[in-house]
Amino acid sequence: MNPAKPKNKKQIKKVPSHNRSSSPLFLLLVGIPFCFFLISAMLGSVLKLDRVSSESAFENRLNPIEKAWRGLKLKVYAYEYGSDYRNKIPENEGRAMGLIRESILESTLPRYLFLFLAIAVPFYFFVRLFKDKPQKKTLWPVALTTDPKVRKTSTHPPKKIGQN
């Protein structure tokens, strides 16, 4: 006898497995945009670090009076153009101040990809909820006895005693 096999057949339990591969809808709505989001966010972080380091290197080369003048000009630009002043000021003034324009990978693309994912993930689960309806219909509870004192109900039709 093989000791690895159970002695009784009652000990063997088969667990139903759901070996479904990812659906194409999931890959299209969630998987691929999520990969693009991660890649663009990582590249954006690297580009932002490079931009900030080159701007700080430019500022370190200035003398204290030029640093103060640069700080004042940046405050004026921020007041005049808003928080994204570095993309709105003219190219010549930006170069003179040592500013580098933000890349689309730094904030814009990851922001819109995240917004798309925030809409696509619930949409996918709602589509899947309506698409995958339960296969087995539940029955209404049926009274097993006609005696009102005993309240036994079943969702299955009662078995007939005479049949095997």
trRosetta pair geometry for C-beta under 8 A, 3 or more apart (Angstrom, degrees):
i j d omega theta_ij theta_ji phi_ij phi_ji
1 5 7.6 -118 180 55 83 108
2 5 4.8 67 85 5 106 105
6 9 7.7 138 97 -92 110 23
6 11 3.8 -139 178 83 154 134
6 12 5.9 -169 47 -53 135 79
7 11 7.2 67 50 9 60 140
8 11 5.0 104 72 -10 87 98
9 12 5.8 -45 -164 24 53 112
20 23 7.6 -2 153 -54 115 82
22 26 5.1 -113 -176 77 93 128
22 27 5.6 99 129 -51 122 97
22 31 6.9 64 165 -52 151 147
23 26 4.7 97 60 3 83 101
23 27 7.2 -155 94 -2 46 85
23 128 7.9 164 30 -100 156 112
24 27 5.6 -55 -147 40 37 111
24 28 5.9 35 155 -20 69 110
25 28 5.8 -58 -143 40 28 109
25 29 5.9 6 166 -1 67 114
25 124 6.5 155 137 -135 102 96
25 127 6.8 -122 165 105 149 141
25 128 7.7 173 94 -69 137 93
26 29 6.4 -65 -134 48 23 94
26 30 5.4 -36 -172 38 64 114
26 31 6.1 65 133 -22 75 107
26 124 6.1 94 -105 -167 64 140
27 30 7.3 -65 -103 58 12 72
27 31 4.2 -37 -133 40 53 135
27 32 6.0 62 165 -25 70 94
28 31 7.5 29 -6 42 20 93
28 32 6.4 -5 -127 19 28 124
29 33 7.2 -38 166 12 30 123
29 120 4.4 -176 177 -177 93 114
29 121 7.7 161 135 -76 106 37
29 123 6.8 -131 -166 85 143 107
29 124 4.7 168 96 -74 146 117
30 33 6.7 -79 -148 48 18 99
30 34 5.8 16 166 -22 62 118
30 117 7.0 85 -132 -136 65 86
30 120 5.9 -180 -76 123 67 115
30 121 5.7 82 -106 -94 114 74
30 124 5.7 -46 -37 -22 117 164
31 34 5.9 -64 -149 34 21 110
31 35 6.6 18 158 -16 62 105
32 35 5.8 -53 -150 34 33 110
32 36 6.5 31 153 -15 65 105
33 36 5.5 -54 -146 40 37 112
33 37 6.1 44 153 -26 68 103
33 113 5.9 -179 -176 -159 93 92
33 116 5.7 -114 -166 107 150 124
33 117 5.6 -174 118 -74 122 90
33 120 6.5 93 47 40 152 163
34 37 5.4 -49 -146 33 33 116
34 38 6.5 32 155 -18 64 102
34 117 6.1 94 -82 -111 76 134
35 38 5.9 -53 -149 36 31 109
35 39 6.3 27 156 -14 65 108
36 39 5.9 -58 -144 41 30 109
36 40 6.0 24 160 -14 67 111
36 113 5.8 -144 105 -131 101 143
37 40 6.1 -60 -142 42 25 105
37 41 6.1 24 159 -20 63 110
37 110 6.1 95 -155 -137 71 72
37 113 4.0 -176 -92 131 88 129
37 114 6.0 113 -141 -67 130 65
37 117 6.1 -24 -48 -31 156 140
38 41 5.9 -57 -144 36 27 109
38 42 6.4 23 159 -15 63 107
39 42 6.0 -59 -149 38 28 107
39 43 6.2 21 157 -12 65 110
40 43 5.8 -55 -140 43 31 107
40 44 5.9 38 157 -25 65 109
40 105 5.5 -139 -159 -146 82 84
40 109 4.7 -110 -172 114 146 119
40 110 4.9 -173 111 -69 108 80
40 113 6.2 127 48 6 142 152
41 44 5.6 -53 -144 37 27 115
41 45 6.5 31 155 -22 62 103
41 110 4.5 97 -81 -117 77 138
42 45 5.8 -52 -151 31 31 111
42 46 6.7 28 152 -15 63 104
43 46 5.7 -55 -151 37 36 110
43 47 6.2 33 153 -17 68 107
43 105 5.0 -52 107 170 108 140
44 47 5.7 -55 -144 40 31 110
44 48 6.1 32 157 -20 66 107
44 103 7.1 -157 -122 83 72 108
44 105 4.4 -153 -80 141 80 75
44 106 4.3 141 -158 -120 94 27
44 107 6.5 141 -168 -49 138 39
44 109 7.2 -167 -67 59 127 101
44 110 5.6 -89 2 -18 157 129
45 48 5.8 -54 -144 36 29 110
45 49 6.4 31 156 -18 63 105
46 49 5.9 -54 -150 36 30 111
46 50 6.4 30 152 -17 64 107
47 50 5.6 -56 -149 38 32 112
47 51 6.2 33 154 -20 67 106
47 103 4.9 -52 157 31 153 140
47 105 5.7 96 14 84 152 113
47 106 5.4 -112 89 -76 117 90
48 51 5.6 -52 -144 37 33 111
48 52 6.2 29 158 -16 67 107
48 102 7.8 9 -99 -135 85 90
48 106 4.9 113 -65 -136 98 110
49 52 5.9 -55 -142 39 28 108
49 53 6.2 26 159 -17 64 109
50 53 6.0 -57 -145 38 27 108
50 54 6.4 21 159 -14 64 108
51 54 6.1 -60 -148 39 28 105
51 55 6.3 25 156 -16 65 108
51 100 4.9 -140 -143 77 97 128
51 102 7.2 46 -147 -107 176 55
51 103 7.7 -158 -51 -7 136 96
51 106 7.5 -21 8 -91 146 143
52 55 5.8 -56 -145 39 31 109
52 56 6.2 27 157 -16 66 107
53 56 5.9 -54 -143 40 31 107
53 57 6.3 35 154 -22 64 105
54 57 5.5 -49 -145 34 34 115
54 58 6.6 39 152 -21 63 100
54 100 6.4 42 86 -19 125 143
55 58 5.6 -50 -152 32 34 113
55 59 6.5 30 151 -16 65 105
55 98 5.8 124 -139 137 69 99
55 99 6.6 29 -115 -111 119 44
55 100 6.4 -126 -62 10 100 98
56 59 5.5 -52 -145 39 37 111
56 60 6.3 43 153 -26 66 103
57 60 5.7 -50 -146 31 31 114
57 61 7.0 33 154 -22 60 102
58 61 6.1 -60 -162 28 33 111
58 62 7.4 35 145 -28 63 101
58 98 3.5 169 132 -152 151 136
59 62 5.7 -47 -160 17 44 115
59 67 6.3 80 -170 -118 90 93
59 70 6.7 -163 -118 103 94 160
59 98 6.4 175 -55 98 68 157
62 66 3.9 -128 -169 96 111 118
62 67 4.8 148 103 -60 123 75
62 70 6.5 -43 -143 -12 178 140
63 66 5.2 86 53 16 71 105
63 67 7.1 -130 99 -10 33 92
64 67 5.5 -52 -144 34 33 115
64 68 6.5 33 157 -19 65 102
65 68 5.8 -52 -151 35 32 110
65 69 6.4 32 150 -17 65 106
66 69 5.5 -52 -144 39 35 113
66 70 6.1 39 154 -22 66 105
67 70 5.7 -53 -146 36 29 113
67 71 6.4 31 153 -19 63 105
68 71 5.7 -53 -149 36 31 112
68 72 6.4 31 153 -18 64 105
69 72 5.8 -54 -149 37 31 111
69 73 6.3 31 153 -18 65 107
70 73 5.7 -55 -146 38 31 111
70 74 6.3 31 155 -20 65 106
70 97 6.1 135 -140 -151 92 83
70 98 7.3 -3 -139 29 137 116
71 74 5.7 -54 -147 35 30 111
71 75 6.6 30 154 -18 63 104
72 75 5.8 -55 -152 35 32 111
72 76 6.5 32 151 -19 65 105
73 76 5.6 -54 -149 36 34 112
73 77 6.3 34 152 -19 67 104
73 97 6.1 -143 108 -110 136 123
74 77 5.6 -51 -145 37 33 112
74 78 6.2 35 154 -20 65 105
74 85 7.7 141 -159 90 63 145
74 97 7.0 139 -70 -172 85 137
75 78 5.6 -52 -145 37 32 112
75 79 6.3 30 155 -17 64 105
76 79 5.8 -56 -148 38 30 109
76 80 6.0 22 156 -14 66 114
77 80 5.8 -60 -138 44 28 106
77 81 5.6 -17 178 20 69 115
77 85 4.2 119 146 173 98 145
77 86 8.0 77 140 -67 137 49
77 89 5.6 -25 -142 -69 126 131
77 97 8.0 -16 -27 -85 153 174
78 81 7.1 -64 -116 55 17 80
78 82 7.2 -50 -168 129 51 10
78 83 6.9 30 -150 -102 88 38
78 85 5.2 -107 -87 -15 47 146
80 85 7.2 85 68 -119 80 120
81 84 7.2 -98 136 82 103 56
81 85 3.8 118 75 -113 122 81
81 88 4.2 173 -163 82 133 138
81 89 6.3 -108 -32 -57 162 76
82 85 6.3 169 66 -58 48 77
82 88 7.3 70 45 6 92 154
84 87 5.1 -23 161 34 100 110
84 88 6.2 98 109 -18 81 106
84 102 7.7 -76 -149 16 94 137
85 88 5.5 -73 -142 47 39 105
85 89 5.8 39 167 -31 80 103
86 89 6.8 -38 -132 21 24 106
86 94 6.7 95 -159 -126 66 120
86 99 5.1 -148 -135 178 98 129
86 100 7.6 14 -179 78 126 36
86 101 6.1 164 142 -116 93 48
86 102 6.1 96 94 -21 123 91
87 101 5.6 85 -102 -146 68 95
87 102 5.9 -54 -61 31 109 97
89 93 5.0 -99 162 83 114 120
89 94 5.2 140 91 -60 112 93
89 97 7.9 6 115 20 159 141
89 99 7.2 63 58 71 134 151
90 93 4.8 83 66 12 89 104
90 94 6.9 -157 94 -9 44 90
91 94 5.7 -59 -149 37 31 114
91 95 6.4 29 157 -18 66 105
91 101 8.0 -38 -112 -43 80 123
92 95 5.9 -55 -150 36 30 109
92 96 6.4 29 153 -18 64 108
93 96 5.6 -55 -147 38 33 112
93 97 6.2 24 156 -12 67 110
94 97 5.9 -63 -145 43 29 104
94 99 4.2 -88 -160 72 82 106
94 100 7.5 127 160 -82 114 18
94 101 6.8 29 169 -55 161 80
95 98 7.6 41 -175 -73 31 26
95 99 7.5 -87 -60 53 23 67
102 106 4.9 -104 -171 49 97 144
102 107 6.5 -17 171 18 140 107
102 108 7.9 125 123 -17 118 101
103 106 4.9 115 61 -20 79 98
104 108 4.8 -61 -156 57 68 124
104 109 5.4 75 145 -30 86 104
105 108 7.8 -30 -41 50 12 81
105 109 5.5 -22 -109 33 44 131
105 110 7.5 65 -173 -24 51 94
107 110 6.5 -75 -150 48 27 101
107 111 5.8 28 162 -27 67 117
108 111 5.8 -63 -150 34 24 113
108 112 6.6 10 162 -9 63 108
109 112 6.2 -60 -145 41 30 102
109 113 6.1 28 159 -16 66 110
110 113 5.6 -58 -141 42 32 111
110 114 6.1 34 160 -21 67 106
111 114 5.9 -57 -150 36 26 109
111 115 6.5 27 152 -18 62 106
112 115 5.4 -49 -145 36 36 114
112 116 6.4 41 153 -21 65 102
113 116 5.5 -50 -148 35 34 114
113 117 6.4 33 153 -17 64 104
114 117 5.6 -53 -147 38 33 111
114 118 6.3 37 153 -23 65 104
115 118 5.6 -51 -146 33 31 113
115 119 6.7 20 156 -9 62 105
116 119 6.1 -66 -155 42 31 103
116 120 5.7 23 155 -19 70 118
117 120 5.5 -57 -127 42 32 108
117 121 5.9 35 173 -26 69 104
118 121 6.9 -39 -133 24 19 107
118 122 7.9 7 165 2 48 104
119 122 7.1 -72 -164 44 30 96
119 123 6.1 27 151 -19 67 121
120 123 5.4 -63 -144 42 32 115
120 124 6.1 37 159 -26 69 104
121 124 5.9 -50 -148 30 28 111
121 125 6.8 19 156 -11 61 105
122 125 5.8 -59 -148 41 37 107
122 126 6.2 36 154 -19 70 106
123 126 5.8 -56 -147 38 30 110
123 127 6.3 31 155 -18 65 106
124 127 5.8 -56 -148 37 29 110
124 128 6.2 26 154 -16 64 110
125 128 5.5 -53 -142 41 33 112
125 129 6.2 43 153 -28 64 102
126 129 5.5 -48 -145 30 32 115
126 130 6.6 20 160 -7 64 104
127 130 6.3 -63 -150 43 29 100
127 131 5.8 25 154 -20 66 117
128 131 5.5 -57 -133 41 30 111
128 132 5.7 0 176 9 70 112
129 132 7.0 -64 -128 51 16 85
130 133 7.5 -4 -173 -61 35 88
134 137 7.5 137 102 -82 104 42
138 155 6.4 -49 -169 -164 85 134
139 142 7.2 -25 138 -23 120 104
139 155 4.9 137 65 -179 95 77
139 156 7.0 119 44 -87 144 32
139 157 7.7 -100 179 -42 170 73
140 155 7.7 -174 100 -132 14 72
141 153 4.1 21 179 170 116 132
141 154 6.9 137 -151 64 71 21
141 155 5.9 -52 -96 -82 59 65
142 153 6.5 147 67 -157 33 78
142 154 5.9 -34 60 66 86 75
142 155 7.4 123 11 -120 84 19
142 156 7.9 -97 34 79 119 26
142 157 6.6 26 38 -107 163 51
142 158 7.2 -125 108 -27 128 88
143 146 7.1 96 123 -88 128 42
143 151 7.9 -72 -129 -145 96 55
143 152 7.4 98 -159 77 60 59
143 153 5.8 -47 -96 -101 46 78
144 152 4.4 -39 37 100 125 106
144 153 6.7 -165 -13 -102 88 24
144 154 5.7 70 -63 -3 106 109
144 158 5.8 124 -130 -86 80 124
145 150 5.2 17 63 83 143 120
145 152 6.1 63 8 44 100 105
147 150 4.8 45 88 26 113 100
148 151 8.0 12 -175 -71 44 80
154 157 7.9 172 103 -73 117 5
154 158 6.8 118 53 -75 143 71
159 163 7.5 -129 179 63 85 103
160 163 4.8 60 82 12 107 108
